[in-house]
Amino acid sequence: MTTPSGLKGPAANAYGPFQTDPDPPPVPGSIQTGKLDPSLYQMIRAAVYTDEGGFREMFAANPFTPPDSPWTVINTGGGTVNVAGGICNILGGNVAGGLTYVAIPVDFLPMLFNFELDENAGRVSIGNSQDFFFGMYSDMDILSSIATGEFVEENWLGTGSNTSGTFRSGAGGFIQSTTHTITGRTTQGFRTIGIDGESTFLRDGTTILPTTTTRATHSTKLPGLQTELYLCIGFKNGATPIPWGVDIDCIFVKNTNRLVVNTGF
């Protein structure tokens, strides 16, 4: 077919791939020739990658052991990360302004992140200056990501109530924040963050997945569509931290697909 001057190439008969296309499916990682669709837009057929960052961690063994572990343990706060009996315990330390958390790359949105906190009354200590957090960040350094990057996170503030949380998301240094009710810090159950091209949400408070209870949602200040994200869980210390801890039974991460649509999760 005739193409505009300066843009010539073999035409695809539709947006493809279709069985009538003359070319075989591309080999992943191979260089493909650009084509034109019927509307004369340039297109390249290539492999679609899904579930690149998905995983299930049941803590049957310690997943944080170097040198082959995909996880990174950041500990400037004097805390500890221990795995025993199928449970991961993260205990915040007492170093002012420090951090104790674990991080792992989890690919791009859209994705679902679920983990179960085990019931443990010892984790509650209201009035201190140590916050528990979990979320997905554009940098393994969460402070850098929050300051200038892109992220979505849930915070249980050390100065908050036992039944309140703060859901935050940010893009380019601009942050949206929502304070909301949770089932409770000592309530055993899954906590979920979902994020796609249109929204992010938090659910909590059930031992069975999926749960339909939504605690907070945001549709602005979201990580970009091509932002590589890191999953991080742990503690941020304030000026006078009083250590408390969480027990995690399991972690599930599922990348749903590469379509930037609101699936409702």
N, C-alpha and C positions, 0 to 999 in steps of 0.2 A: 504494500500500500504506500501511498505518498505521505511523507512526513514533513513537518515544517523544516525550513532551511536550517541547517546546523544541528538537527536532531533526527538522526536516521537510525533505524534498527529493525530487526524482525518484529512483526506485530503478533501479539497474542490474540486469540479469538475471543477472549473474555478476561475477566479478572483472575481466573485460574487459581490453582491448577485444575485443569479439566482433562478428561480422558482423550479429548480430541486434540489436545496440544501435542505438537510433534516431539517435544523434548521429554526425556525421562526425568523422574524426580531428581533434584540436585543432591549431590553428596554433601553431608554436613561439613561445613568449613571450606567448601570449594568456592572459587570465584565464578560468579554467574554473569552472563551478558545481560545488560539492560534491554528491556523491551518496551513496546508501547501497547497500552490497552485500547479498546475501541474509541475511548474519548481522547486519545492521544496523550494520556498521562504516562510518564515513564514509570516502569515497574521492574522489580527484580524478584524472581521466584527463589525462595530460599527456605531452609528448614526452620520450623517453628519450635522453639525450645520451651518446655514447660516443666514445672516441678524441679527446677534446678537447685533450689535451696530448701526443699522440703525434707523433713526428717522426723523421726520419733525417738525420743530418749527416755528410757525407762529406769536408768540408773542401776542396771544390773551390775555394772562395773563403773569405775571412776572415769568419766569421759574427759576430764580436764588434765590428764597425765601427758606431759610433753615427752618426746618432741613431735609426735605425730598427731596430736589432738587438733581438731579444727577449732576448738575453743581457745580463747585468750582470757586469762584471769588478770584483772587490773585491781591492784590492792595498794593504794596509798593511804588508806584509812585505818590500817591496823586490824582489819577484820579477818575472818577465816571463811574458807569454802571447803566443806567436808562432805564426802559421799560414803554412806554406810547403810546397810539394810534396805537398799532400794530407795533411799531418800537422800536428796541433796539439801544440806543445811548451809545457808548463807547467814553469817553473823556479822553485823556491822561492828567496826572498831571505834576507838575513842580519840583518833587523831583529828584535830580541828581542821575542817575544810577538806578532809580526805574522801576517797571513794573506795568502795569494795564491791566489785561486780564482775560478772562473767559475760563474754560477748562472743558471737559467732555470726559470720556472714549468712544472709538469708535471701539474697537475690533481689528481684524487683517486685513491685506490686502488680497484680492484686494477690493478697495472701491472707491466710488465717493463722493466728498464733494462739494456741491454747496451752495453759499449764495448770496443774492442780496444786494448790497450796494445802498442805496437811494441817489439820486442826492442832494448834499449839498455843495455849494461852500465854506461854512465856514470851511470845513475840510482842505483846502489847505493852507499851510504855509511853503513855501520852504526856506531853509537856517537855519532852527532850527536843534536841535540834538534830535529829537524824531521820531522814525520809527514805522509805522503801519505794523503789520504782521498777517498772518493767515497760519495755517498749521497743521501737525500731527507729534507728538513727542512720543518718547519712555518713557518719564517721564512727569508727570504733571509740574515739574520744568523745564521750557524750557531751561534755561541756562545750567543745568546739562545735559540735553539731547543733546544740541548742542556741549558741550565740550567733552563728552565721549560716548554719546548714539547714537540713530538713529532717523532721522527726515527728513521731507520735508516741506519747507515753502516758502511763497512769502513775500517779504519785499518791502514796499514803503518807501524808505529812505527819511528822513526829509531834507537831503541835495541834493536829486535828483531832476530831472525835473518832471513836472506834467504828463509827458507821458512815464515815465520809471519805471521799476520794477526790482527787483533782485530775481531770483528764485534759491533756494539753497536746496541741499539734502546732507545728511551725514550718515556715518556708521562708528562706532568705532572711532570717532573723526576726520575722514577724510572727507573733505567737497568738493563738486562740486558746483560751483556758475556760474550763467549765467545772465548777464544784458540784458534786452530785452525791447521792446516797448509795452506799454499797450494803451488801448483806451483813458485813461485819468483818473485822480483821481476823477473828478467830474462827470464822465459819469455813469449814472444810469445803472445797469445791473448786471447779474450774474458773479461771479468769481468762477472758478472750479479748483479743484485739483483732479486728478485721479492717482491712484497708483495700480500696479499689480506686478506680479513676475518678470517682465522684464523692466518696465519703469515707470516713473512718468511724468506728464505734467501739464501745467497751461493753462487755457482758460479764456478769459474775454470779456466783452463788449456787452452783449445782454440781453434783458428782457425776452427772450423766451428760454426755454431748450428743447432739447439740442442745443448747438452751436457747429459749426465745426471749429471755429477759434482757433488755437493753438498758444500760444505766446512763450512757452519754454518747452523743454523736456529734461529729463535726463535718462540715462540707466545704470549709475554706481553710487556708493555711495548711495545705496537705503536701507531703513529699511529691516531687516530680515523677512523671511517668517512667523516666529512664534512670531514676536515682537508685543506685545500689545501696541496699539497707543492711544494717547489722542489728541483730536481736541482742538486747542487753537486759540483765536482771541484777539488782543489787541495791546498795545503799549509798546515799549522799550524806556527808556529815556537815553539820553547821559548826558554830563556834564552840559549843559545849555539848558534844554528842554523848548520849547515854546509850550504849549498845543494846540492840534487840535483834532478833533473828526470824527467819522464815524457813519452813521445811517445804521442799518441792518434791512431789511424788513422780511427776512425769512432765514432759514437754512435747507438744506436737506442733509442727509447722507445716502448712500445706500451701503451696502456690497453686491457685485455682486454675489459671490459664493465662494467655497473653492478651485477652480481649479487655480493653479498657472500658468496661461497662459496669453499672451497678447491678450486681446479681441478687442483691438483697441478703446474700449470705445466709 
